Amino acid sequence: MASKRPFCDADFLCPVCRDFFDHPVVLPCGHSGCKNCIEQYWRVSVSRQCPLCRQISGNNPSLNLVLRNLCQAFLDHRRYLEELCEVHHEERTVVCCDDEQLLCEICRECEEHRNHTYRPVQEIAEEHKAVLRGKLDFLKKQMSRMRGAHFEYDYTEMKICDEATHLEKQIKASFKSLRQLLDDEENAMLNELKLEKEKKMENLKDKREKIDEEIGKVTTTIKDLERELNSGNIRIIQNFKDTMMRAQCEFQGPERTPGELIDSAKYVGNLNLNVWRKVRRSVSYSPVVLDPNTANLDLIVSTDLRSVRFHYDDCYDKFPNNLERFGHCPCVLGSVGFSTGTHTWAVEVEDNTSWMVGVATESVQRKGTNGLPSGVWCIGHEGENLSVTDPLESHVPLLGFEKPAIVRVKLDMSAGQLSFSDRLCETVYHTFTHNFTEMVFPFFYTESPFSITILHEVKPEEI
């Protein structure tokens, strides 16, 4: 007959988490574990094996009802024993506030606690429960924030991969286009060399034909003279004058002209530089490139980073709300800031009805503002009004001007001037004078579905 042994804590501990069983499941090998522990162990170890004996198990282990009930009964009995006084085996109903001890009614009457202050266990427990509930709510909120942050980083990782793939395609396409330009330039140069070669060869052919014709005439004369020399003395004397007339020959040869050889320097002299200049003239240049990482989530930046527009589609693919990005203001910055020199760029705004262009300081407020952020100097158009705005949020209407189609922005950091003009008619709308003490970036704002576009410029040859 089997001996009876009282249950102990180890009989009800999960072999994985070493805590009391929670929804225990039984494996084909007979071992048990918490349902979540077994599933998590399988996710980590890949193979579905028992964490104790390593025997392969099925996909869906069944719930161990007997073990669950025994575990619950053990915990209930343990909780009941914890509520009893260890000395008197009576229920502990009060808390000694002086000694911070749980007491039964017999302990309460003993000399040690006779004049102390007591409070009911239920009352103290409810207060502690309130504190623990508050802590639980706090931890749940923290957990929610953590999961949200985890999701944000997962989403950011996905966007990084997508953006890297997209940029890789753009880079390959750009280099393919550049290689095509070089191939076209190579073919054009080779064709030009071929044409020059054919032209010079044709010129030489004409001159050789003329020489061949003269050679034929002289050859005939030489043969006549040789026959005449063998014709006898009397005949030589009789035909001497005629023979001398036929033997007259003054070979001048074709006239030599400059440029008969191929102009090697034209083709290979500074070849790389000349090809670069030709390719450079065929490549577009934008004086300002937008930084999509600063664009408000309500804006769409074009793939060439020259145009931006507002969108109203809630299903539009969002981007992570990184630190550089504007939170509420629908604006975007240029990718490069300026601290010295003179810089100009032109923006096409003809179809847009709500726009602002100008510059913003590097420290411009990007989060937590619904209006135009502080640190911006710009010109803008809303409805029928053209106006300028400075960091002091002073709006100055510009009266007497028609809505421009193209606005030119000129920034002179040395002179501390920022001017706005019409590129087509050179009308100057306004000039700000300010000593810029920090780096400034090109600034663009729009609340219209029509794009505003940075126009191409002629790139200086020395750059």
GUSERO-941160 format. One line per 10 residues: number of its first residue (from 0); their letters; for each residue x, y, z of C-alpha. Coordinates in pm, whole numbers, plus 50000, padded with zeros to 5 digits. Layout:
<pts>
NUM	A	X:Y:Z ~ ...
</pts>
This chain:
<pts>
0	MASKRPFCDA	50000:50000:50000 ~ 50140:50338:49902 ~ 50241:50569:50181 ~ 50056:50897:50214 ~ 50272:51211:50189 ~ 50132:51562:50249 ~ 50145:51791:49948 ~ 50416:52060:49941 ~ 50478:52369:49726 ~ 50710:52182:49487
10	DFLCPVCRDF	50424:51953:49381 ~ 50239:52247:49228 ~ 50525:52441:49067 ~ 50558:52469:48688 ~ 50898:52327:48574 ~ 50939:52622:48336 ~ 50846:52933:48534 ~ 50891:52777:48882 ~ 50564:52934:48994 ~ 50228:52775:49080
20	FDHPVVLPCG	50056:52619:48780 ~ 49833:52850:48575 ~ 49606:52657:48336 ~ 49828:52345:48345 ~ 49840:52123:48035 ~ 49962:51765:48021 ~ 50205:51647:47752 ~ 50210:51295:47599 ~ 50514:51210:47812 ~ 50310:51275:48130
30	HSGCKNCIEQ	50483:51598:48236 ~ 50277:51912:48291 ~ 50338:52286:48264 ~ 50154:52617:48239 ~ 49985:52656:47902 ~ 50157:52990:47831 ~ 50494:52859:47954 ~ 50482:52556:47725 ~ 50379:52767:47423 ~ 50650:53026:47492
40	YWRVSVSRQC	50909:52749:47537 ~ 50809:52602:47202 ~ 50838:52942:47032 ~ 51193:52980:47162 ~ 51312:52620:47106 ~ 51131:52589:46769 ~ 51080:52211:46814 ~ 50772:52109:47012 ~ 50939:51904:47283 ~ 50890:51857:47657
50	PLCRQISGNN	51106:52102:47858 ~ 51194:51820:48102 ~ 51251:51501:47902 ~ 51279:51654:47549 ~ 51019:51411:47410 ~ 50841:51553:47104 ~ 50481:51650:47182 ~ 50168:51718:46984 ~ 50042:52055:46874 ~ 49754:52099:47119
60	PSLNLVLRNL	49820:51952:47468 ~ 49504:51902:47672 ~ 49420:52084:47992 ~ 49516:51890:48309 ~ 49188:51937:48500 ~ 49294:51720:48798 ~ 49616:51912:48848 ~ 49437:52245:48807 ~ 49178:52151:49073 ~ 49442:52012:49311
70	CQAFLDHRRY	49653:52327:49266 ~ 49355:52551:49335 ~ 49259:52345:49645 ~ 49618:52361:49771 ~ 49632:52737:49727 ~ 49295:52782:49897 ~ 49409:52568:50192 ~ 49738:52752:50207 ~ 49557:53086:50207 ~ 49330:52962:50487
80	LEELCEVHHE	49632:52855:50697 ~ 49794:53195:50637 ~ 49487:53364:50783 ~ 49521:53167:51112 ~ 49733:53273:51405 ~ 50040:53051:51428 ~ 50015:53045:51809 ~ 49645:53018:51883 ~ 49522:52883:51545 ~ 49246:53143:51546
90	ERTVVCCDDE	49156:53371:51255 ~ 49361:53689:51251 ~ 49106:53972:51243 ~ 49296:54284:51352 ~ 49621:54466:51280 ~ 49832:54615:51560 ~ 49920:54963:51431 ~ 50206:55000:51680 ~ 50386:54673:51599 ~ 50243:54631:51244
100	QLLCEICREC	50146:54270:51321 ~ 49843:54059:51231 ~ 49666:53939:51548 ~ 49382:53713:51651 ~ 49144:53807:51931 ~ 49349:53610:52187 ~ 49673:53785:52082 ~ 49494:54116:52113 ~ 49422:54058:52484 ~ 49775:53957:52575
110	EEHRNHTYRP	50002:54189:52772 ~ 50227:54261:52474 ~ 49953:54436:52270 ~ 49704:54542:52542 ~ 49736:54922:52515 ~ 49809:54937:52143 ~ 49596:55074:51860 ~ 49411:54824:51642 ~ 49239:54832:51307 ~ 49035:54561:51138
120	VQEIAEEHKA	49215:54342:50883 ~ 48940:54410:50627 ~ 48984:54785:50657 ~ 49362:54777:50619 ~ 49331:54526:50333 ~ 49089:54755:50145 ~ 49330:55048:50180 ~ 49616:54835:50051 ~ 49398:54707:49770 ~ 49325:55066:49668
130	VLRGKLDFLK	49698:55140:49657 ~ 49768:54820:49464 ~ 49483:54894:49220 ~ 49636:55234:49160 ~ 49974:55073:49104 ~ 49812:54815:48877 ~ 49644:55086:48671 ~ 49975:55270:48648 ~ 50156:54954:48535 ~ 49885:54878:48279
140	KQMSRMRGAH	49922:55229:48139 ~ 50298:55185:48132 ~ 50250:54853:47958 ~ 50022:55020:47705 ~ 50287:55287:47644 ~ 50556:55022:47613 ~ 50350:54825:47363 ~ 50277:55146:47176 ~ 50649:55229:47170 ~ 50725:54874:47060
150	FEYDYTEMKI	50470:54907:46780 ~ 50619:55244:46681 ~ 50966:55093:46654 ~ 50831:54794:46463 ~ 50653:55035:46229 ~ 50966:55249:46201 ~ 51170:54938:46117 ~ 50921:54847:45846 ~ 50929:55201:45703 ~ 51311:55201:45708
160	CDEATHLEKQ	51315:54878:45507 ~ 51050:55007:45265 ~ 51226:55341:45225 ~ 51564:55172:45175 ~ 51415:54948:44907 ~ 51249:55245:44737 ~ 51569:55452:44751 ~ 51772:55160:44621 ~ 51547:55147:44315 ~ 51577:55525:44269
170	IKASFKSLRQ	51957:55513:44301 ~ 51984:55230:44048 ~ 51752:55413:43809 ~ 51956:55734:43845 ~ 52284:55558:43781 ~ 52130:55373:43489 ~ 52026:55708:43347 ~ 52375:55849:43402 ~ 52530:55544:43238 ~ 52292:55592:42945
180	LLDDEENAML	52404:55956:42917 ~ 52766:55844:42912 ~ 52688:55575:42656 ~ 52509:55830:42439 ~ 52800:56073:42468 ~ 53046:55793:42384 ~ 52846:55692:42077 ~ 52814:56055:41967 ~ 53188:56108:42000 ~ 53269:55784:41818
190	NELKLEKEKK	53028:55876:41537 ~ 53187:56219:41510 ~ 53533:56056:41492 ~ 53405:55815:41228 ~ 53264:56098:41016 ~ 53587:56296:41041 ~ 53787:55988:40949 ~ 53564:55922:40645 ~ 53584:56286:40534 ~ 53963:56298:40558
200	MENLKDKREK	53995:55957:40389 ~ 53774:56078:40102 ~ 53991:56389:40064 ~ 54305:56175:40052 ~ 54140:55944:39799 ~ 54074:56237:39562 ~ 54433:56350:39587 ~ 54566:55999:39530 ~ 54348:55960:39218 ~ 54496:56278:39078
210	IDEEIGKVTT	54847:56148:39147 ~ 54760:55812:38990 ~ 54640:55994:38678 ~ 54970:56185:38653 ~ 55165:55863:38712 ~ 54980:55702:38419 ~ 55069:55992:38189 ~ 55436:55986:38289 ~ 55451:55607:38252 ~ 55324:55637:37894
220	TIKDLERELN	55580:55908:37815 ~ 55863:55700:37962 ~ 55765:55404:37740 ~ 55755:55636:37435 ~ 56102:55767:37514 ~ 56237:55415:37562 ~ 56100:55314:37220 ~ 56236:55630:37067 ~ 56585:55558:37205 ~ 56578:55221:37033
230	SGNIRIIQNF	56444:55352:36698 ~ 56784:55439:36540 ~ 56990:55752:36503 ~ 56818:55891:36191 ~ 56468:55856:36349 ~ 56589:56010:36681 ~ 56722:56313:36490 ~ 56406:56347:36281 ~ 56165:56317:36579 ~ 56375:56495:36841
240	KDTMMRAQCE	56169:56811:36866 ~ 55838:56622:36886 ~ 55982:56377:37136 ~ 56102:56660:37360 ~ 55760:56822:37344 ~ 55595:56494:37456 ~ 55851:56449:37734 ~ 55764:56780:37903 ~ 55647:56702:38262 ~ 55638:56926:38565
250	FQGPERTPGE	55483:56738:38856 ~ 55336:56979:39110 ~ 55138:56726:39314 ~ 54806:56800:39497 ~ 54820:57107:39717 ~ 54878:57021:40084 ~ 54617:57178:40314 ~ 54613:57215:40698 ~ 54399:56978:40902 ~ 54467:56667:40700
260	LIDSAKYVGN	54523:56459:41013 ~ 54262:56376:41276 ~ 54243:56634:41556 ~ 54336:56406:41848 ~ 54317:56683:42108 ~ 53955:56744:42009 ~ 53862:56394:42121 ~ 54093:56293:42405 ~ 54221:56627:42532 ~ 54063:56675:42880
270	LNLNVWRKVR	53824:56399:42780 ~ 53678:56340:43127 ~ 53625:56710:43193 ~ 53464:56778:42858 ~ 53232:56479:42891 ~ 53141:56583:43246 ~ 53049:56934:43126 ~ 52827:56798:42852 ~ 52659:56552:43088 ~ 52624:56826:43351
280	RSVSYSPVVL	52430:57045:43107 ~ 52184:56761:43046 ~ 52122:56692:43419 ~ 51863:56895:43609 ~ 51963:57078:43925 ~ 51749:57187:44217 ~ 51902:57453:44446 ~ 51688:57325:44735 ~ 51591:56965:44810 ~ 51312:56887:45056
290	DPNTANLDLI	51376:56676:45366 ~ 51084:56427:45383 ~ 51178:56338:45741 ~ 51060:56686:45849 ~ 50733:56681:45652 ~ 50407:56694:45846 ~ 50211:56370:45816 ~ 49939:56553:45619 ~ 50186:56635:45340 ~ 50300:56430:45043
300	VSTDLRSVRF	50655:56493:44920 ~ 50734:56392:44562 ~ 50990:56120:44492 ~ 51236:56373:44346 ~ 51201:56580:44669 ~ 51110:56898:44479 ~ 50731:56919:44527 ~ 50496:56903:44824 ~ 50117:56906:44856 ~ 49850:56862:45122
310	HYDDCYDKFP	49635:56549:45121 ~ 49297:56466:45274 ~ 49311:56088:45240 ~ 49303:55917:45581 ~ 49422:55595:45417 ~ 49745:55756:45300 ~ 50051:55562:45413 ~ 50172:55738:45727 ~ 50532:55777:45840 ~ 50672:55752:46194
320	NNLERFGHCP	50635:56069:46399 ~ 51010:56115:46448 ~ 51163:56412:46633 ~ 51250:56606:46316 ~ 50894:56595:46182 ~ 50647:56883:46225 ~ 50360:56765:46443 ~ 50058:56983:46359 ~ 50173:57253:46116 ~ 50154:57131:45750
330	CVLGSVGFST	50508:57233:45658 ~ 50843:57085:45555 ~ 51204:57206:45556 ~ 51483:57192:45302 ~ 51747:56924:45352 ~ 52041:57166:45386 ~ 52067:57465:45616 ~ 52260:57788:45553 ~ 52483:57984:45787 ~ 52694:58178:45534
340	GTHTWAVEVE	52680:58296:45174 ~ 52404:58400:44935 ~ 52142:58151:44821 ~ 51846:58175:44585 ~ 51566:57940:44486 ~ 51239:57977:44299 ~ 50907:57814:44390 ~ 50616:57764:44153 ~ 50291:57840:44340 ~ 50056:57929:44055
350	DNTSWMVGVA	49782:57669:44118 ~ 49815:57662:44497 ~ 49571:57876:44698 ~ 49721:57833:45047 ~ 50100:57846:45072 ~ 50397:58003:45250 ~ 50764:57996:45153 ~ 51065:58139:45331 ~ 51319:58026:45590 ~ 51304:57883:45943
360	TESVQRKGTN	51566:57863:46215 ~ 51721:57528:46304 ~ 51554:57551:46650 ~ 51206:57612:46504 ~ 50933:57454:46717 ~ 50819:57136:46543 ~ 50578:56982:46794 ~ 50278:57101:46992 ~ 50170:57396:46777 ~ 49867:57423:46551
370	GLPSGVWCIG	49954:57756:46390 ~ 50267:57881:46219 ~ 50562:57787:46443 ~ 50789:58052:46590 ~ 51117:58113:46411 ~ 50987:58155:46055 ~ 51027:58441:45805 ~ 50802:58387:45505 ~ 50573:58520:45235 ~ 50237:58355:45184
380	HEGENLSVTD	49904:58362:45007 ~ 49565:58272:45153 ~ 49249:58331:44951 ~ 49310:58662:44775 ~ 49565:58810:45015 ~ 49944:58819:44984 ~ 50128:58881:45314 ~ 50460:58836:45495 ~ 50517:58699:45845 ~ 50812:58719:46087
390	PLESHVPLLG	50894:58529:46409 ~ 50713:58795:46613 ~ 50397:58667:46441 ~ 50336:59004:46282 ~ 50141:58964:45958 ~ 50191:59244:45708 ~ 49948:59245:45411 ~ 50109:59321:45076 ~ 49862:59538:44890 ~ 49870:59616:44519
400	FEKPAIVRVK	50028:59290:44411 ~ 49867:59019:44202 ~ 49897:58655:44301 ~ 50241:58542:44179 ~ 50301:58234:43970 ~ 50665:58193:44071 ~ 50823:58335:44386 ~ 51199:58380:44406 ~ 51358:58366:44751 ~ 51698:58527:44801
410	LDMSAGQLSF	51886:58480:45128 ~ 52200:58683:45196 ~ 52342:58564:45527 ~ 52631:58814:45522 ~ 52405:59115:45471 ~ 52132:58970:45692 ~ 51865:59009:45424 ~ 51584:58787:45303 ~ 51392:58911:45001 ~ 51095:58780:44803
420	SDRLCETVYH	51033:58872:44439 ~ 50847:58761:44128 ~ 51089:58566:43908 ~ 50902:58654:43591 ~ 50876:59032:43627 ~ 51146:59086:43895 ~ 50899:59270:44120 ~ 51029:59277:44479 ~ 50747:59206:44724 ~ 50929:59246:45054
430	TFTHNFTEMV	51274:59234:45216 ~ 51340:59127:45575 ~ 51651:59259:45748 ~ 51766:59042:46035 ~ 52095:58928:46188 ~ 52058:58552:46166 ~ 52249:58405:46463 ~ 52182:58039:46385 ~ 52151:57817:46081 ~ 51833:57861:45878
440	FPFFYTESPF	51659:57615:45648 ~ 51429:57673:45348 ~ 51068:57656:45472 ~ 50754:57546:45284 ~ 50390:57542:45403 ~ 50075:57439:45219 ~ 49717:57341:45291 ~ 49620:57287:44930 ~ 49601:56963:44729 ~ 49788:57145:44450
450	SITILHEVKP	50166:57117:44468 ~ 50421:57387:44523 ~ 50739:57302:44333 ~ 51102:57409:44358 ~ 51214:57495:44005 ~ 51534:57382:43838 ~ 51820:57628:43810 ~ 52133:57650:43595 ~ 52414:57493:43793 ~ 52736:57700:43802
460	EEI	53011:57525:43606 ~ 53261:57561:43889 ~ 53042:57356:44127
</pts>
